[in-house]
Amino acid sequence: MTPDRHAESREELARLEAALEGLDARHRRALLLKVRAGFSYEEIASRMRVSVSNVGVLIHRARDRLRKALAEGGSR
C-alpha cells in the first residue's frame, strides 16, 4: 500500500468511526452486534430485549444514517 493510500484509509476509518459515534446508542449497538459480532437478528433481539422485527428496523435505520453521514462528510 502506498503512503497516500494508507493516509486515505486512515481518513476513511476516522470518518466511519465518527459516523458510528453519531448514531443513537440503540442503533449503534444493534449494528455492531450484527456486523462486528456476527450475531443473528434473534440473538440481537434477545440481548437487547426487543423483537426481531425491531432489530431489523434498528439496523436498517443505522445503515441509512451511516450512509447519509458518510455522504455528507465526503462532500465537504
PDB file with SEQRES, HELIX, SHEET and CRYST1 records, atoms N, CA, C and O in Angstrom:
SEQRES   1 A   76  MET THR PRO ASP ARG HIS ALA GLU SER ARG GLU GLU LEU          
SEQRES   2 A   76  ALA ARG LEU GLU ALA ALA LEU GLU GLY LEU ASP ALA ARG          
SEQRES   3 A   76  HIS ARG ARG ALA LEU LEU LEU LYS VAL ARG ALA GLY PHE          
SEQRES   4 A   76  SER TYR GLU GLU ILE ALA SER ARG MET ARG VAL SER VAL          
SEQRES   5 A   76  SER ASN VAL GLY VAL LEU ILE HIS ARG ALA ARG ASP ARG          
SEQRES   6 A   76  LEU ARG LYS ALA LEU ALA GLU GLY GLY SER ARG                  
HELIX    1 AA1 PRO A    3  GLU A   21  1                                  19    
HELIX    2 AA2 ALA A   25  VAL A   35  1                                  11    
HELIX    3 AA3 TYR A   41  MET A   48  1                                   8    
HELIX    4 AA4 VAL A   52  GLY A   74  1                                  23    
CRYST1    1.000    1.000    1.000  90.00  90.00  90.00 P 1           1          
ATOM      1  N   MET A   1       0.855  -1.176   0.000  1.00  0.00           N  
ATOM      2  CA  MET A   1       0.000   0.000   0.000  1.00  0.00           C  
ATOM      3  C   MET A   1       0.901   1.240   0.000  1.00  0.00           C  
ATOM      4  O   MET A   1       1.875   1.330   0.748  1.00  0.00           O  
ATOM      5  N   THR A   2       0.545   2.177  -0.854  1.00  0.00           N  
ATOM      6  CA  THR A   2       1.332   3.407  -0.938  1.00  0.00           C  
ATOM      7  C   THR A   2       1.038   4.289   0.267  1.00  0.00           C  
ATOM      8  O   THR A   2      -0.013   4.148   0.892  1.00  0.00           O  
ATOM      9  N   PRO A   3       1.957   5.204   0.604  1.00  0.00           N  
ATOM     10  CA  PRO A   3       1.712   6.115   1.724  1.00  0.00           C  
ATOM     11  C   PRO A   3       0.433   6.944   1.537  1.00  0.00           C  
ATOM     12  O   PRO A   3      -0.295   7.190   2.498  1.00  0.00           O  
ATOM     13  N   ASP A   4       0.166   7.372   0.302  1.00  0.00           N  
ATOM     14  CA  ASP A   4      -1.053   8.147   0.051  1.00  0.00           C  
ATOM     15  C   ASP A   4      -2.303   7.316   0.307  1.00  0.00           C  
ATOM     16  O   ASP A   4      -3.259   7.786   0.925  1.00  0.00           O  
ATOM     17  N   ARG A   5      -2.287   6.083  -0.170  1.00  0.00           N  
ATOM     18  CA  ARG A   5      -3.446   5.201   0.037  1.00  0.00           C  
ATOM     19  C   ARG A   5      -3.613   4.866   1.514  1.00  0.00           C  
ATOM     20  O   ARG A   5      -4.738   4.767   2.005  1.00  0.00           O  
ATOM     21  N   HIS A   6      -2.515   4.693   2.214  1.00  0.00           N  
ATOM     22  CA  HIS A   6      -2.574   4.412   3.650  1.00  0.00           C  
ATOM     23  C   HIS A   6      -3.219   5.595   4.386  1.00  0.00           C  
ATOM     24  O   HIS A   6      -4.051   5.401   5.272  1.00  0.00           O  
ATOM     25  N   ALA A   7      -2.834   6.803   4.019  1.00  0.00           N  
ATOM     26  CA  ALA A   7      -3.418   8.000   4.632  1.00  0.00           C  
ATOM     27  C   ALA A   7      -4.910   8.091   4.330  1.00  0.00           C  
ATOM     28  O   ALA A   7      -5.704   8.429   5.208  1.00  0.00           O  
ATOM     29  N   GLU A   8      -5.292   7.788   3.084  1.00  0.00           N  
ATOM     30  CA  GLU A   8      -6.711   7.796   2.706  1.00  0.00           C  
ATOM     31  C   GLU A   8      -7.490   6.773   3.527  1.00  0.00           C  
ATOM     32  O   GLU A   8      -8.604   7.053   3.969  1.00  0.00           O  
ATOM     33  N   SER A   9      -6.916   5.597   3.731  1.00  0.00           N  
ATOM     34  CA  SER A   9      -7.577   4.550   4.511  1.00  0.00           C  
ATOM     35  C   SER A   9      -7.784   4.997   5.949  1.00  0.00           C  
ATOM     36  O   SER A   9      -8.842   4.758   6.531  1.00  0.00           O  
ATOM     37  N   ARG A  10      -6.777   5.643   6.523  1.00  0.00           N  
ATOM     38  CA  ARG A  10      -6.903   6.147   7.897  1.00  0.00           C  
ATOM     39  C   ARG A  10      -7.994   7.202   7.984  1.00  0.00           C  
ATOM     40  O   ARG A  10      -8.765   7.229   8.944  1.00  0.00           O  
ATOM     41  N   GLU A  11      -8.058   8.078   6.974  1.00  0.00           N  
ATOM     42  CA  GLU A  11      -9.097   9.111   6.958  1.00  0.00           C  
ATOM     43  C   GLU A  11     -10.485   8.493   6.830  1.00  0.00           C  
ATOM     44  O   GLU A  11     -11.421   8.926   7.501  1.00  0.00           O  
ATOM     45  N   GLU A  12     -10.623   7.492   5.981  1.00  0.00           N  
ATOM     46  CA  GLU A  12     -11.907   6.810   5.809  1.00  0.00           C  
ATOM     47  C   GLU A  12     -12.337   6.134   7.106  1.00  0.00           C  
ATOM     48  O   GLU A  12     -13.506   6.195   7.487  1.00  0.00           O  
ATOM     49  N   LEU A  13     -11.395   5.497   7.777  1.00  0.00           N  
ATOM     50  CA  LEU A  13     -11.700   4.834   9.044  1.00  0.00           C  
ATOM     51  C   LEU A  13     -12.116   5.853  10.099  1.00  0.00           C  
ATOM     52  O   LEU A  13     -13.054   5.609  10.858  1.00  0.00           O  
ATOM     53  N   ALA A  14     -11.438   6.978  10.151  1.00  0.00           N  
ATOM     54  CA  ALA A  14     -11.787   8.031  11.108  1.00  0.00           C  
ATOM     55  C   ALA A  14     -13.187   8.571  10.823  1.00  0.00           C  
ATOM     56  O   ALA A  14     -13.949   8.831  11.755  1.00  0.00           O  
ATOM     57  N   ARG A  15     -13.535   8.743   9.543  1.00  0.00           N  
ATOM     58  CA  ARG A  15     -14.880   9.200   9.180  1.00  0.00           C  
ATOM     59  C   ARG A  15     -15.942   8.188   9.586  1.00  0.00           C  
ATOM     60  O   ARG A  15     -17.002   8.559  10.090  1.00  0.00           O  
ATOM     61  N   LEU A  16     -15.650   6.895   9.362  1.00  0.00           N  
ATOM     62  CA  LEU A  16     -16.594   5.848   9.736  1.00  0.00           C  
ATOM     63  C   LEU A  16     -16.787   5.811  11.250  1.00  0.00           C  
ATOM     64  O   LEU A  16     -17.916   5.717  11.732  1.00  0.00           O  
ATOM     65  N   GLU A  17     -15.700   5.884  11.993  1.00  0.00           N  
ATOM     66  CA  GLU A  17     -15.802   5.870  13.455  1.00  0.00           C  
ATOM     67  C   GLU A  17     -16.597   7.068  13.967  1.00  0.00           C  
ATOM     68  O   GLU A  17     -17.404   6.928  14.885  1.00  0.00           O  
ATOM     69  N   ALA A  18     -16.375   8.245  13.379  1.00  0.00           N  
ATOM     70  CA  ALA A  18     -17.127   9.435  13.782  1.00  0.00           C  
ATOM     71  C   ALA A  18     -18.606   9.268  13.458  1.00  0.00           C  
ATOM     72  O   ALA A  18     -19.465   9.646  14.255  1.00  0.00           O  
ATOM     73  N   ALA A  19     -18.904   8.708  12.298  1.00  0.00           N  
ATOM     74  CA  ALA A  19     -20.300   8.484  11.915  1.00  0.00           C  
ATOM     75  C   ALA A  19     -20.966   7.485  12.856  1.00  0.00           C  
ATOM     76  O   ALA A  19     -22.122   7.667  13.237  1.00  0.00           O  
ATOM     77  N   LEU A  20     -20.246   6.435  13.232  1.00  0.00           N  
ATOM     78  CA  LEU A  20     -20.781   5.462  14.190  1.00  0.00           C  
ATOM     79  C   LEU A  20     -21.065   6.117  15.537  1.00  0.00           C  
ATOM     80  O   LEU A  20     -22.097   5.853  16.154  1.00  0.00           O  
ATOM     81  N   GLU A  21     -20.160   6.961  15.988  1.00  0.00           N  
ATOM     82  CA  GLU A  21     -20.351   7.654  17.266  1.00  0.00           C  
ATOM     83  C   GLU A  21     -21.546   8.593  17.221  1.00  0.00           C  
ATOM     84  O   GLU A  21     -22.156   8.882  18.251  1.00  0.00           O  
ATOM     85  N   GLY A  22     -21.879   9.068  16.026  1.00  0.00           N  
ATOM     86  CA  GLY A  22     -23.015   9.963  15.872  1.00  0.00           C  
ATOM     87  C   GLY A  22     -24.367   9.274  15.887  1.00  0.00           C  
ATOM     88  O   GLY A  22     -25.404   9.934  15.961  1.00  0.00           O  
ATOM     89  N   LEU A  23     -24.359   7.951  15.817  1.00  0.00           N  
ATOM     90  CA  LEU A  23     -25.618   7.204  15.853  1.00  0.00           C  
ATOM     91  C   LEU A  23     -26.185   7.160  17.262  1.00  0.00           C  
ATOM     92  O   LEU A  23     -25.452   7.223  18.249  1.00  0.00           O  
ATOM     93  N   ASP A  24     -27.486   7.052  17.332  1.00  0.00           N  
ATOM     94  CA  ASP A  24     -28.161   6.775  18.597  1.00  0.00           C  
ATOM     95  C   ASP A  24     -27.590   5.474  19.166  1.00  0.00           C  
ATOM     96  O   ASP A  24     -27.264   4.562  18.407  1.00  0.00           O  
ATOM     97  N   ALA A  25     -27.466   5.381  20.477  1.00  0.00           N  
ATOM     98  CA  ALA A  25     -26.830   4.223  21.121  1.00  0.00           C  
ATOM     99  C   ALA A  25     -27.497   2.898  20.736  1.00  0.00           C  
ATOM    100  O   ALA A  25     -26.802   1.902  20.532  1.00  0.00           O  
ATOM    101  N   ARG A  26     -28.817   2.868  20.633  1.00  0.00           N  
ATOM    102  CA  ARG A  26     -29.509   1.614  20.287  1.00  0.00           C  
ATOM    103  C   ARG A  26     -29.227   1.204  18.846  1.00  0.00           C  
ATOM    104  O   ARG A  26     -29.020   0.023  18.563  1.00  0.00           O  
ATOM    105  N   HIS A  27     -29.219   2.167  17.943  1.00  0.00           N  
ATOM    106  CA  HIS A  27     -28.910   1.861  16.547  1.00  0.00           C  
ATOM    107  C   HIS A  27     -27.473   1.356  16.423  1.00  0.00           C  
ATOM    108  O   HIS A  27     -27.217   0.358  15.749  1.00  0.00           O  
ATOM    109  N   ARG A  28     -26.547   2.042  17.071  1.00  0.00           N  
ATOM    110  CA  ARG A  28     -25.137   1.644  17.021  1.00  0.00           C  
ATOM    111  C   ARG A  28     -24.944   0.244  17.590  1.00  0.00           C  
ATOM    112  O   ARG A  28     -24.234  -0.573  17.004  1.00  0.00           O  
ATOM    113  N   ARG A  29     -25.573  -0.038  18.729  1.00  0.00           N  
ATOM    114  CA  ARG A  29     -25.406  -1.347  19.363  1.00  0.00           C  
ATOM    115  C   ARG A  29     -25.934  -2.465  18.465  1.00  0.00           C  
ATOM    116  O   ARG A  29     -25.267  -3.483  18.279  1.00  0.00           O  
ATOM    117  N   ALA A  30     -27.125  -2.276  17.913  1.00  0.00           N  
ATOM    118  CA  ALA A  30     -27.700  -3.310  17.042  1.00  0.00           C  
ATOM    119  C   ALA A  30     -26.806  -3.557  15.831  1.00  0.00           C  
ATOM    120  O   ALA A  30     -26.547  -4.704  15.466  1.00  0.00           O  
ATOM    121  N   LEU A  31     -26.338  -2.481  15.214  1.00  0.00           N  
ATOM    122  CA  LEU A  31     -25.487  -2.621  14.034  1.00  0.00           C  
ATOM    123  C   LEU A  31     -24.173  -3.312  14.366  1.00  0.00           C  
ATOM    124  O   LEU A  31     -23.731  -4.191  13.626  1.00  0.00           O  
ATOM    125  N   LEU A  32     -23.547  -2.927  15.465  1.00  0.00           N  
ATOM    126  CA  LEU A  32     -22.268  -3.533  15.827  1.00  0.00           C  
ATOM    127  C   LEU A  32     -22.415  -4.990  16.237  1.00  0.00           C  
ATOM    128  O   LEU A  32     -21.538  -5.807  15.957  1.00  0.00           O  
ATOM    129  N   LEU A  33     -23.517  -5.321  16.897  1.00  0.00           N  
ATOM    130  CA  LEU A  33     -23.744  -6.724  17.237  1.00  0.00           C  
ATOM    131  C   LEU A  33     -23.893  -7.570  15.970  1.00  0.00           C  
ATOM    132  O   LEU A  33     -23.473  -8.727  15.935  1.00  0.00           O  
ATOM    133  N   LYS A  34     -24.489  -6.986  14.941  1.00  0.00           N  
ATOM    134  CA  LYS A  34     -24.663  -7.714  13.672  1.00  0.00           C  
ATOM    135  C   LYS A  34     -23.355  -7.773  12.893  1.00  0.00           C  
ATOM    136  O   LYS A  34     -22.927  -8.848  12.472  1.00  0.00           O  
ATOM    137  N   VAL A  35     -22.719  -6.617  12.702  1.00  0.00           N  
ATOM    138  CA  VAL A  35     -21.564  -6.540  11.811  1.00  0.00           C  
ATOM    139  C   VAL A  35     -20.280  -7.039  12.476  1.00  0.00           C  
ATOM    140  O   VAL A  35     -19.564  -7.853  11.894  1.00  0.00           O  
ATOM    141  N   ARG A  36     -19.988  -6.572  13.660  1.00  0.00           N  
ATOM    142  CA  ARG A  36     -18.731  -6.954  14.312  1.00  0.00           C  
ATOM    143  C   ARG A  36     -18.807  -8.312  14.998  1.00  0.00           C  
ATOM    144  O   ARG A  36     -17.891  -9.127  14.889  1.00  0.00           O  
ATOM    145  N   ALA A  37     -19.912  -8.548  15.708  1.00  0.00           N  
ATOM    146  CA  ALA A  37     -20.022  -9.793  16.467  1.00  0.00           C  
ATOM    147  C   ALA A  37     -20.621 -10.922  15.630  1.00  0.00           C  
ATOM    148  O   ALA A  37     -20.462 -12.096  15.963  1.00  0.00           O  
ATOM    149  N   GLY A  38     -21.304 -10.569  14.552  1.00  0.00           N  
ATOM    150  CA  GLY A  38     -21.880 -11.590  13.682  1.00  0.00           C  
ATOM    151  C   GLY A  38     -23.111 -12.269  14.247  1.00  0.00           C  
ATOM    152  O   GLY A  38     -23.435 -13.388  13.849  1.00  0.00           O  
ATOM    153  N   PHE A  39     -23.802 -11.616  15.167  1.00  0.00           N  
ATOM    154  CA  PHE A  39     -24.987 -12.216  15.767  1.00  0.00           C  
ATOM    155  C   PHE A  39     -26.155 -12.214  14.797  1.00  0.00           C  
ATOM    156  O   PHE A  39     -26.251 -11.357  13.919  1.00  0.00           O  
ATOM    157  N   SER A  40     -27.033 -13.179  14.968  1.00  0.00           N  
ATOM    158  CA  SER A  40     -28.267 -13.230  14.182  1.00  0.00           C  
ATOM    159  C   SER A  40     -29.244 -12.204  14.754  1.00  0.00           C  
ATOM    160  O   SER A  40     -29.058 -11.698  15.861  1.00  0.00           O  
ATOM    161  N   TYR A  41     -30.285 -11.909  13.981  1.00  0.00           N  
ATOM    162  CA  TYR A  41     -31.308 -10.985  14.473  1.00  0.00           C  
ATOM    163  C   TYR A  41     -31.923 -11.513  15.772  1.00  0.00           C  
ATOM    164  O   TYR A  41     -32.220 -10.742  16.684  1.00  0.00           O  
ATOM    165  N   GLU A  42     -32.109 -12.829  15.848  1.00  0.00           N  
ATOM    166  CA  GLU A  42     -32.689 -13.423  17.050  1.00  0.00           C  
ATOM    167  C   GLU A  42     -31.782 -13.209  18.264  1.00  0.00           C  
ATOM    168  O   GLU A  42     -32.262 -12.881  19.350  1.00  0.00           O  
ATOM    169  N   GLU A  43     -30.475 -13.395  18.080  1.00  0.00           N  
ATOM    170  CA  GLU A  43     -29.530 -13.192  19.178  1.00  0.00           C  
ATOM    171  C   GLU A  43     -29.491 -11.729  19.615  1.00  0.00           C  
ATOM    172  O   GLU A  43     -29.425 -11.429  20.807  1.00  0.00           O  
ATOM    173  N   ILE A  44     -29.532 -10.830  18.647  1.00  0.00           N  
ATOM    174  CA  ILE A  44     -29.525  -9.399  18.969  1.00  0.00           C  
ATOM    175  C   ILE A  44     -30.805  -9.039  19.715  1.00  0.00           C  
ATOM    176  O   ILE A  44     -30.765  -8.303  20.702  1.00  0.00           O  
ATOM    177  N   ALA A  45     -31.934  -9.551  19.248  1.00  0.00           N  
ATOM    178  CA  ALA A  45     -33.214  -9.286  19.906  1.00  0.00           C  
ATOM    179  C   ALA A  45     -33.177  -9.737  21.357  1.00  0.00           C  
ATOM    180  O   ALA A  45     -33.649  -9.023  22.242  1.00  0.00           O  
ATOM    181  N   SER A  46     -32.629 -10.897  21.603  1.00  0.00           N  
ATOM    182  CA  SER A  46     -32.535 -11.420  22.962  1.00  0.00           C  
ATOM    183  C   SER A  46     -31.641 -10.537  23.831  1.00  0.00           C  
ATOM    184  O   SER A  46     -31.997 -10.214  24.964  1.00  0.00           O  
ATOM    185  N   ARG A  47     -30.502 -10.155  23.309  1.00  0.00           N  
ATOM    186  CA  ARG A  47     -29.565  -9.320  24.071  1.00  0.00           C  
ATOM    187  C   ARG A  47     -30.124  -7.923  24.348  1.00  0.00           C  
ATOM    188  O   ARG A  47     -29.906  -7.358  25.420  1.00  0.00           O  
ATOM    189  N   MET A  48     -30.839  -7.379  23.378  1.00  0.00           N  
ATOM    190  CA  MET A  48     -31.352  -6.023  23.519  1.00  0.00           C  
ATOM    191  C   MET A  48     -32.769  -5.981  24.095  1.00  0.00           C  
ATOM    192  O   MET A  48     -33.302  -4.912  24.393  1.00  0.00           O  
ATOM    193  N   ARG A  49     -33.362  -7.155  24.244  1.00  0.00           N  
ATOM    194  CA  ARG A  49     -34.725  -7.280  24.776  1.00  0.00           C  
ATOM    195  C   ARG A  49     -35.736  -6.496  23.945  1.00  0.00           C  
ATOM    196  O   ARG A  49     -36.544  -5.724  24.462  1.00  0.00           O  
ATOM    197  N   VAL A  50     -35.655  -6.728  22.627  1.00  0.00           N  
ATOM    198  CA  VAL A  50     -36.607  -6.157  21.675  1.00  0.00           C  
ATOM    199  C   VAL A  50     -37.040  -7.277  20.743  1.00  0.00           C  
ATOM    200  O   VAL A  50     -36.483  -8.375  20.778  1.00  0.00           O  
ATOM    201  N   SER A  51     -38.033  -6.997  19.909  1.00  0.00           N  
ATOM    202  CA  SER A  51     -38.493  -8.006  18.953  1.00  0.00           C  
ATOM    203  C   SER A  51     -37.498  -8.135  17.808  1.00  0.00           C  
ATOM    204  O   SER A  51     -36.686  -7.241  17.570  1.00  0.00           O  
ATOM    205  N   VAL A  52     -37.574  -9.251  17.109  1.00  0.00           N  
ATOM    206  CA  VAL A  52     -36.712  -9.477  15.945  1.00  0.00           C  
ATOM    207  C   VAL A  52     -37.005  -8.426  14.877  1.00  0.00           C  
ATOM    208  O   VAL A  52     -36.086  -7.925  14.229  1.00  0.00           O  
ATOM    209  N   SER A  53     -38.271  -8.095  14.695  1.00  0.00           N  
ATOM    210  CA  SER A  53     -38.600  -7.080  13.685  1.00  0.00           C  
ATOM    211  C   SER A  53     -38.037  -5.718  14.078  1.00  0.00           C  
ATOM    212  O   SER A  53     -37.640  -4.939  13.211  1.00  0.00           O  
ATOM    213  N   ASN A  54     -37.999  -5.423  15.377  1.00  0.00           N  
ATOM    214  CA  ASN A  54     -37.416  -4.167  15.834  1.00  0.00           C  
ATOM    215  C   ASN A  54     -35.922  -4.131  15.539  1.00  0.00           C  
ATOM    216  O   ASN A  54     -35.384  -3.078  15.201  1.00  0.00           O  
ATOM    217  N   VAL A  55     -35.250  -5.269  15.664  1.00  0.00           N  
ATOM    218  CA  VAL A  55     -33.824  -5.347  15.331  1.00  0.00           C  
ATOM    219  C   VAL A  55     -33.625  -4.970  13.863  1.00  0.00           C  
ATOM    220  O   VAL A  55     -32.716  -4.210  13.530  1.00  0.00           O  
ATOM    221  N   GLY A  56     -34.468  -5.498  12.998  1.00  0.00           N  
ATOM    222  CA  GLY A  56     -34.368  -5.170  11.584  1.00  0.00           C  
ATOM    223  C   GLY A  56     -34.516  -3.678  11.334  1.00  0.00           C  
ATOM    224  O   GLY A  56     -33.789  -3.100  10.527  1.00  0.00           O  
ATOM    225  N   VAL A  57     -35.455  -3.064  12.026  1.00  0.00           N  
ATOM    226  CA  VAL A  57     -35.667  -1.620  11.885  1.00  0.00           C  
ATOM    227  C   VAL A  57     -34.450  -0.855  12.394  1.00  0.00           C  
ATOM    228  O   VAL A  57     -33.983   0.075  11.737  1.00  0.00           O  
ATOM    229  N   LEU A  58     -33.935  -1.239  13.556  1.00  0.00           N  
ATOM    230  CA  LEU A  58     -32.769  -0.558  14.120  1.00  0.00           C  
ATOM    231  C   LEU A  58     -31.563  -0.630  13.185  1.00  0.00           C  
ATOM    232  O   LEU A  58     -30.874   0.365  12.962  1.00  0.00           O  
ATOM    233  N   ILE A  59     -31.324  -1.811  12.648  1.00  0.00           N  
ATOM    234  CA  ILE A  59     -30.171  -1.991  11.758  1.00  0.00           C  
ATOM    235  C   ILE A  59     -30.373  -1.231  10.452  1.00  0.00           C  
ATOM    236  O   ILE A  59     -29.446  -0.596   9.949  1.00  0.00           O  
ATOM    237  N   HIS A  60     -31.572  -1.296   9.910  1.00  0.00           N  
ATOM    238  CA  HIS A  60     -31.856  -0.565   8.669  1.00  0.00           C  
ATOM    239  C   HIS A  60     -31.635   0.936   8.869  1.00  0.00           C  
ATOM    240  O   HIS A  60     -30.981   1.586   8.053  1.00  0.00           O  
ATOM    241  N   ARG A  61     -32.177   1.475   9.945  1.00  0.00           N  
ATOM    242  CA  ARG A  61     -32.022   2.909  10.209  1.00  0.00           C  
ATOM    243  C   ARG A  61     -30.569   3.272  10.474  1.00  0.00           C  
ATOM    244  O   ARG A  61     -30.099   4.321  10.034  1.00  0.00           O  
ATOM    245  N   ALA A  62     -29.854   2.409  11.190  1.00  0.00           N  
ATOM    246  CA  ALA A  62     -28.442   2.676  11.462  1.00  0.00           C  
ATOM    247  C   ALA A  62     -27.653   2.745  10.162  1.00  0.00           C  
ATOM    248  O   ALA A  62     -26.849   3.659   9.974  1.00  0.00           O  
ATOM    249  N   ARG A  63     -27.870   1.803   9.275  1.00  0.00           N  
ATOM    250  CA  ARG A  63     -27.158   1.795   7.989  1.00  0.00           C  
ATOM    251  C   ARG A  63     -27.516   3.013   7.147  1.00  0.00           C  
ATOM    252  O   ARG A  63     -26.650   3.616   6.513  1.00  0.00           O  
ATOM    253  N   ASP A  64     -28.788   3.368   7.147  1.00  0.00           N  
ATOM    254  CA  ASP A  64     -29.239   4.531   6.391  1.00  0.00           C  
ATOM    255  C   ASP A  64     -28.588   5.799   6.928  1.00  0.00           C  
ATOM    256  O   ASP A  64     -28.120   6.633   6.152  1.00  0.00           O  
ATOM    257  N   ARG A  65     -28.554   5.949   8.235  1.00  0.00           N  
ATOM    258  CA  ARG A  65     -27.952   7.147   8.837  1.00  0.00           C  
ATOM    259  C   ARG A  65     -26.440   7.181   8.626  1.00  0.00           C  
ATOM    260  O   ARG A  65     -25.863   8.252   8.441  1.00  0.00           O  
ATOM    261  N   LEU A  66     -25.803   6.022   8.652  1.00  0.00           N  
ATOM    262  CA  LEU A  66     -24.363   5.967   8.359  1.00  0.00           C  
ATOM    263  C   LEU A  66     -24.094   6.406   6.927  1.00  0.00           C  
ATOM    264  O   LEU A  66     -23.192   7.208   6.682  1.00  0.00           O  
ATOM    265  N   ARG A  67     -24.868   5.886   5.981  1.00  0.00           N  
ATOM    266  CA  ARG A  67     -24.700   6.266   4.576  1.00  0.00           C  
ATOM    267  C   ARG A  67     -24.818   7.773   4.404  1.00  0.00           C  
ATOM    268  O   ARG A  67     -24.005   8.399   3.724  1.00  0.00           O  
ATOM    269  N   LYS A  68     -25.848   8.348   5.033  1.00  0.00           N  
ATOM    270  CA  LYS A  68     -26.068   9.789   4.916  1.00  0.00           C  
ATOM    271  C   LYS A  68     -24.929  10.574   5.552  1.00  0.00           C  
ATOM    272  O   LYS A  68     -24.455  11.555   4.978  1.00  0.00           O  
ATOM    273  N   ALA A  69     -24.489  10.154   6.727  1.00  0.00           N  
ATOM    274  CA  ALA A  69     -23.397  10.849   7.414  1.00  0.00           C  
ATOM    275  C   ALA A  69     -22.111  10.788   6.606  1.00  0.00           C  
ATOM    276  O   ALA A  69     -21.391  11.782   6.509  1.00  0.00           O  
ATOM    277  N   LEU A  70     -21.820   9.636   6.029  1.00  0.00           N  
ATOM    278  CA  LEU A  70     -20.611   9.489   5.236  1.00  0.00           C  
ATOM    279  C   LEU A  70     -20.703  10.270   3.932  1.00  0.00           C  
ATOM    280  O   LEU A  70     -19.703  10.814   3.465  1.00  0.00           O  
ATOM    281  N   ALA A  71     -21.887  10.331   3.343  1.00  0.00           N  
ATOM    282  CA  ALA A  71     -22.073  11.107   2.106  1.00  0.00           C  
ATOM    283  C   ALA A  71     -21.892  12.598   2.379  1.00  0.00           C  
ATOM    284  O   ALA A  71     -21.282  13.315   1.586  1.00  0.00           O  
ATOM    285  N   GLU A  72     -22.427  13.052   3.504  1.00  0.00           N  
ATOM    286  CA  GLU A  72     -22.282  14.462   3.872  1.00  0.00           C  
ATOM    287  C   GLU A  72     -20.824  14.790   4.151  1.00  0.00           C  
ATOM    288  O   GLU A  72     -20.332  15.847   3.756  1.00  0.00           O  
ATOM    289  N   GLY A  73     -20.149  13.900   4.820  1.00  0.00           N  
ATOM    290  CA  GLY A  73     -18.735  14.114   5.135  1.00  0.00           C  
ATOM    291  C   GLY A  73     -17.864  14.112   3.899  1.00  0.00           C  
ATOM    292  O   GLY A  73     -16.835  14.787   3.861  1.00  0.00           O  
ATOM    293  N   GLY A  74     -18.266  13.361   2.890  1.00  0.00           N  
ATOM    294  CA  GLY A  74     -17.489  13.272   1.661  1.00  0.00           C  
ATOM    295  C   GLY A  74     -17.660  14.478   0.763  1.00  0.00           C  
ATOM    296  O   GLY A  74     -16.843  14.712  -0.128  1.00  0.00           O  
ATOM    297  N   SER A  75     -18.723  15.251   0.990  1.00  0.00           N  
ATOM    298  CA  SER A  75     -18.971  16.400   0.114  1.00  0.00           C  
ATOM    299  C   SER A  75     -18.381  17.683   0.656  1.00  0.00           C  
ATOM    300  O   SER A  75     -18.486  18.728   0.013  1.00  0.00           O  
ATOM    301  N   ARG A  76     -17.766  17.630   1.817  1.00  0.00           N  
ATOM    302  CA  ARG A  76     -17.192  18.833   2.425  1.00  0.00           C  
ATOM    303  C   ARG A  76     -15.860  19.165   1.873  1.00  0.00           C  
ATOM    304  O   ARG A  76     -15.249  20.151   2.286  1.00  0.00           O  
TER     305      ARG A  76                                                      
END                                                                             
